[in-house]
Structure formats: C-alpha cells, structure tokens
C-alpha cells in the first residue's frame, strides 16, 4: 500500500526557501524587521495568505501593507528599512 504524504501549502520566501503558514511571523509581532515584512508580502503574493487575512492577522492597515509591497517593488528588501527612509523614497 502506497502511503500518500500530505504536503503543507507553501510559497517561496524572500530568501528563496519554502515558507509555510507556520514559518510566518507571530500574529503578536511588535517589531517589524525587514525579513518579517518581506515574508508577509511573499505569503500574500504567493496565495498562502489573503490580503485581508494578512491585514487582520497582523493588525496592520491596508495602506501599511501596500507601502511594504511598493517598497519591495521599487527598492527590493532594503526598501523596507525603517532607518534612512529618505534614501528609498
């Protein structure tokens, strides 16, 4: 009898490794570093988490999430830095 393995849904994260729901930042995250923001954006873009679910889960506004996406599109992950924001805008 062949045993079927169930795979957990995943997307490729910002660093190129598989990212599952279990790998995402905690919903109680208070300190948003570059990697965590990029992981949430990757999860939404890959369909692992819906836009609305991400905003609700992490208690962020739609505008905040969209600003993360825009920063990644325009400047890559370094665009998500909280310091020296002027250089990336």
C-alpha positions as a Markdown table, in Angstrom:
| # | Residue | x | y | z |
|---|---|---|---|---|
| 1 | Unk | 0.0 | 0.0 | 0.0 |
| 2 | Unk | 1.5 | 3.3 | -1.0 |
| 3 | Unk | 1.5 | 5.9 | 1.6 |
| 4 | Unk | 0.5 | 9.4 | 0.4 |
| 5 | Unk | 2.3 | 12.2 | 2.1 |
| 6 | Unk | 0.3 | 15.3 | 2.7 |
| 7 | Unk | 2.2 | 18.5 | 2.0 |
| 8 | Unk | 1.6 | 21.7 | 3.7 |
| 9 | Unk | 1.0 | 24.6 | 1.3 |
| 10 | Unk | 4.0 | 26.8 | 0.9 |
| 11 | Unk | 5.4 | 29.7 | -1.2 |
| 12 | Unk | 9.0 | 30.6 | -1.9 |
| 13 | Unk | 10.0 | 33.2 | 0.7 |
| 14 | Unk | 12.1 | 36.3 | 0.2 |
| 15 | Unk | 15.3 | 34.4 | 0.8 |
| 16 | Unk | 14.4 | 31.6 | -1.6 |
| 17 | Unk | 13.4 | 29.0 | 0.9 |
| 18 | Unk | 9.9 | 27.5 | 1.3 |
| 19 | Unk | 7.6 | 29.5 | 3.5 |
| 20 | Unk | 4.6 | 27.9 | 5.2 |
| 21 | Unk | 2.0 | 29.4 | 7.5 |
| 22 | Unk | 3.9 | 28.0 | 10.5 |
| 23 | Unk | 7.0 | 29.9 | 9.3 |
| 24 | Unk | 5.3 | 33.3 | 9.1 |
| 25 | Unk | 5.8 | 35.8 | 11.9 |
| 26 | Unk | 3.7 | 35.6 | 15.0 |
| 27 | Unk | 0.4 | 37.5 | 14.9 |
| 28 | Unk | 1.7 | 39.2 | 18.1 |
| 29 | Unk | 4.7 | 40.7 | 16.3 |
| 30 | Unk | 5.5 | 44.1 | 17.6 |
| 31 | Unk | 9.0 | 44.7 | 16.0 |
| 32 | Unk | 8.8 | 44.6 | 12.2 |
| 33 | Unk | 12.2 | 43.9 | 10.8 |
| 34 | Unk | 12.8 | 43.7 | 7.0 |
| 35 | Unk | 12.7 | 39.9 | 6.8 |
| 36 | Unk | 9.3 | 39.7 | 8.6 |
| 37 | Unk | 7.7 | 42.3 | 6.4 |
| 38 | Unk | 9.1 | 40.6 | 3.3 |
| 39 | Unk | 7.8 | 37.2 | 4.5 |
| 40 | Unk | 4.2 | 38.5 | 4.9 |
| 41 | Unk | 4.4 | 40.2 | 1.4 |
| 42 | Unk | 5.7 | 36.9 | -0.1 |
| 43 | Unk | 2.9 | 34.9 | 1.6 |
| 44 | Unk | 0.2 | 37.2 | 0.2 |
| 45 | Unk | 1.7 | 37.4 | -3.3 |
| 46 | Unk | 2.0 | 33.6 | -3.4 |
| 47 | Unk | -1.6 | 33.0 | -2.2 |
| 48 | Unk | -0.6 | 31.4 | 1.1 |
| 49 | Unk | -2.5 | 34.2 | 2.9 |
| 50 | Unk | -5.1 | 36.6 | 1.5 |
| 51 | Unk | -4.6 | 40.3 | 1.7 |
| 52 | Unk | -7.4 | 40.8 | 4.1 |
| 53 | Unk | -6.3 | 37.9 | 6.3 |
| 54 | Unk | -2.8 | 39.3 | 6.5 |
| 55 | Unk | -4.0 | 42.8 | 7.5 |
| 56 | Unk | -6.3 | 41.3 | 10.1 |
| 57 | Unk | -3.8 | 38.7 | 11.4 |
| 58 | Unk | -1.0 | 41.3 | 11.9 |
| 59 | Unk | -3.3 | 44.2 | 12.8 |
| 60 | Unk | -1.8 | 46.4 | 10.0 |
| 61 | Unk | -3.7 | 48.8 | 7.8 |
| 62 | Unk | -4.2 | 48.2 | 4.1 |
| 63 | Unk | -2.0 | 51.3 | 3.4 |
| 64 | Unk | 0.8 | 49.9 | 5.5 |
| 65 | Unk | 0.8 | 46.6 | 3.7 |
| 66 | Unk | 0.6 | 48.3 | 0.3 |
| 67 | Unk | 3.6 | 50.5 | 1.3 |
| 68 | Unk | 5.6 | 47.4 | 2.0 |
| 69 | Unk | 4.8 | 46.0 | -1.4 |
| 70 | Unk | 5.6 | 49.3 | -3.1 |
| 71 | Unk | 8.9 | 49.5 | -1.2 |
| 72 | Unk | 9.9 | 46.0 | -2.3 |
| 73 | Unk | 8.9 | 46.6 | -5.9 |
| 74 | Unk | 10.9 | 49.8 | -6.1 |
| 75 | Unk | 13.9 | 49.1 | -3.9 |
| 76 | Unk | 14.0 | 45.4 | -3.1 |
| 77 | Unk | 14.1 | 44.3 | 0.5 |
| 78 | Unk | 16.3 | 47.2 | 1.6 |
| 79 | Unk | 13.4 | 49.5 | 0.8 |
| 80 | Unk | 11.7 | 48.1 | 3.9 |
| 81 | Unk | 14.3 | 49.5 | 6.2 |
| 82 | Unk | 12.9 | 51.8 | 8.9 |
| 83 | Unk | 16.1 | 53.8 | 9.1 |
| 84 | Unk | 17.3 | 56.1 | 6.3 |
| 85 | Unk | 13.8 | 56.0 | 4.8 |
| 86 | Unk | 14.6 | 59.2 | 2.9 |
| 87 | Unk | 17.1 | 57.4 | 0.7 |
| 88 | Unk | 14.4 | 55.0 | -0.6 |
| 89 | Unk | 11.6 | 57.4 | -1.2 |
